[in-house]
């Protein structure tokens, strides 16, 4: 992945405190996104919208689990809207499906 693709990765917080991600959630992009977390207005009802995420890897799944810890007690589940088949497969293989509510 080129640096240019990584730069296309973004997050915004919608009015209902949904974290809306676009681009990729990979080892190349999650550190930059995580560094922005203090600007996120989140709470226990926060959801994650992954509809515009094109690529996700195991680092991206770990990132979602860190968001789960950030917004609550870490027990889950974190509601993930627009989860790709790729994410569902990684979550299944990693044994974290119960922590991520994937739709």
ZABA-258141 format. One record per residue (C-alpha): residue number from 0; x negated, y negated, z; residue in three letters. Coordinates in steps of 0.05 Angstrom, whole numbers, plus 32768, in hexadecimal, padded with zeros to 4 digits. Layout:
<atoms>
+-------+------+------+------+------+
: torti :   c1 :   c2 :   c3 : roba :
+-------+------+------+------+------+
:   NUM :    X :    Y :    Z :  ALA :
...
+-------+------+------+------+------+
</atoms>
This chain:
<atoms>
+-------+------+------+------+------+
: torti :   c1 :   c2 :   c3 : roba :
+-------+------+------+------+------+
:     0 : 8000 : 8000 : 8000 :  UNK :
:     1 : 7FE6 : 7FBC : 7FEF :  UNK :
:     2 : 7FE3 : 7F81 : 801E :  UNK :
:     3 : 8015 : 7F5F : 7FF1 :  UNK :
:     4 : 8049 : 7F95 : 8000 :  UNK :
:     5 : 803C : 7F8F : 804A :  UNK :
:     6 : 8049 : 7F44 : 8046 :  UNK :
:     7 : 808E : 7F53 : 802C :  UNK :
:     8 : 80A0 : 7F75 : 806D :  UNK :
:     9 : 80CC : 7F49 : 8099 :  UNK :
:    10 : 80FC : 7F48 : 80D3 :  UNK :
:    11 : 8133 : 7F18 : 80E5 :  UNK :
:    12 : 8164 : 7F18 : 811E :  UNK :
:    13 : 81AD : 7F11 : 810A :  UNK :
:    14 : 81E2 : 7EED : 8134 :  UNK :
:    15 : 81F8 : 7F2E : 8154 :  UNK :
:    16 : 81B0 : 7F3D : 816A :  UNK :
:    17 : 81A5 : 7F71 : 8133 :  UNK :
:    18 : 815C : 7F76 : 811E :  UNK :
:    19 : 815E : 7F76 : 80D2 :  UNK :
:    20 : 811F : 7F93 : 80B3 :  UNK :
:    21 : 810A : 7F93 : 806A :  UNK :
:    22 : 80CE : 7FAD : 8044 :  UNK :
:    23 : 80A8 : 7FE5 : 8066 :  UNK :
:    24 : 809F : 7FFF : 80AD :  UNK :
:    25 : 805C : 8021 : 80A7 :  UNK :
:    26 : 8019 : 8020 : 80CA :  UNK :
:    27 : 8007 : 7FE6 : 809D :  UNK :
:    28 : 8041 : 7FB9 : 80B3 :  UNK :
:    29 : 8059 : 7FCA : 80F9 :  UNK :
:    30 : 8022 : 7FA6 : 811F :  UNK :
:    31 : 8034 : 7F64 : 80FD :  UNK :
:    32 : 807D : 7F6F : 810C :  UNK :
:    33 : 8070 : 7F83 : 8154 :  UNK :
:    34 : 8049 : 7F43 : 815F :  UNK :
:    35 : 8089 : 7F1C : 814F :  UNK :
:    36 : 80B2 : 7F3F : 8185 :  UNK :
:    37 : 80B1 : 7F05 : 81B6 :  UNK :
:    38 : 80DA : 7EDC : 8184 :  UNK :
:    39 : 8110 : 7F11 : 8180 :  UNK :
:    40 : 814F : 7F02 : 81A9 :  UNK :
:    41 : 8161 : 7F4A : 81BC :  UNK :
:    42 : 8188 : 7F6D : 81F1 :  UNK :
:    43 : 81A5 : 7FB1 : 8203 :  UNK :
:    44 : 81D7 : 7FAC : 81CA :  UNK :
:    45 : 81A3 : 7F9E : 8195 :  UNK :
:    46 : 81A7 : 7FC8 : 8156 :  UNK :
:    47 : 8175 : 7FD1 : 811E :  UNK :
:    48 : 8189 : 7FC9 : 80D4 :  UNK :
:    49 : 815A : 7FF1 : 80A7 :  UNK :
:    50 : 8184 : 7FEB : 8067 :  UNK :
:    51 : 814D : 7FC4 : 8043 :  UNK :
:    52 : 8112 : 7FED : 805D :  UNK :
:    53 : 80F3 : 800F : 8021 :  UNK :
:    54 : 80BE : 803A : 8043 :  UNK :
:    55 : 80B6 : 8054 : 808A :  UNK :
:    56 : 8082 : 8081 : 80A8 :  UNK :
:    57 : 8074 : 809E : 80ED :  UNK :
:    58 : 8058 : 805B : 8104 :  UNK :
:    59 : 809A : 803C : 80F0 :  UNK :
:    60 : 80C0 : 806F : 811A :  UNK :
:    61 : 8091 : 8061 : 8155 :  UNK :
:    62 : 80A0 : 8017 : 814A :  UNK :
:    63 : 80EA : 8025 : 814F :  UNK :
:    64 : 80DE : 804A : 8191 :  UNK :
:    65 : 80B7 : 800E : 81AB :  UNK :
:    66 : 80F3 : 7FE2 : 8199 :  UNK :
:    67 : 811E : 8011 : 81C1 :  UNK :
:    68 : 80F1 : 8007 : 81FD :  UNK :
:    69 : 80F2 : 7FBC : 81F2 :  UNK :
:    70 : 813E : 7FB5 : 81F1 :  UNK :
:    71 : 8151 : 7FE3 : 822A :  UNK :
:    72 : 813E : 801C : 8255 :  UNK :
:    73 : 8120 : 8043 : 821B :  UNK :
:    74 : 8150 : 807D : 8222 :  UNK :
:    75 : 8177 : 806C : 81E3 :  UNK :
:    76 : 8193 : 8073 : 81B5 :  UNK :
:    77 : 817E : 8038 : 818B :  UNK :
:    78 : 81B3 : 802C : 8156 :  UNK :
:    79 : 8192 : 802C : 8111 :  UNK :
:    80 : 81BE : 8015 : 80D7 :  UNK :
:    81 : 81AB : 8029 : 8090 :  UNK :
:    82 : 8179 : 8060 : 80A3 :  UNK :
:    83 : 8159 : 8081 : 8067 :  UNK :
:    84 : 8152 : 80CB : 805D :  UNK :
:    85 : 8107 : 80C2 : 8068 :  UNK :
:    86 : 8114 : 80A5 : 80AD :  UNK :
:    87 : 8146 : 80DB : 80BF :  UNK :
:    88 : 8114 : 8111 : 80AB :  UNK :
:    89 : 80DB : 80F2 : 80D3 :  UNK :
:    90 : 8108 : 80EA : 8110 :  UNK :
:    91 : 811F : 8132 : 810A :  UNK :
:    92 : 80D8 : 814E : 8103 :  UNK :
:    93 : 80BF : 8121 : 813B :  UNK :
:    94 : 80F7 : 8136 : 816A :  UNK :
:    95 : 810F : 80EF : 8177 :  UNK :
:    96 : 8154 : 80F3 : 8156 :  UNK :
:    97 : 8176 : 80ED : 819A :  UNK :
:    98 : 8153 : 80AA : 81A6 :  UNK :
:    99 : 8167 : 808D : 8163 :  UNK :
:   100 : 81B0 : 8089 : 814D :  UNK :
:   101 : 81A5 : 808C : 8102 :  UNK :
:   102 : 81DC : 8078 : 80D2 :  UNK :
+-------+------+------+------+------+
</atoms>
